[in-house]
Amino acid sequence: MSYLKFKLIFSNRFRRGGGIIPNKFLYMTMFLLIGIITRISLSIIRAIRKIRGENSYYFLWNIE
């Protein structure tokens, strides 16, 4: 059901060429993507910290 709703909203968005509800949907997807990217980057930083030790946190932020 959710997939069909998603498809319907997306097709309506392209047909109308905008609108209040489709724009909100677009912004929600953007925020979700940004959140996923930030989570992935944080997990990568944690992995590097685990590999290189605890002091690598400082190494990552102020490289001198």
Summary of the structure (lengths in Angstrom):
residues: 64
radius of gyration: 19.5
end to end distance: 53.2
largest distance: 53.8
contacts: 128
relative contact order: 0.07
helix: 84%
strand: 0%
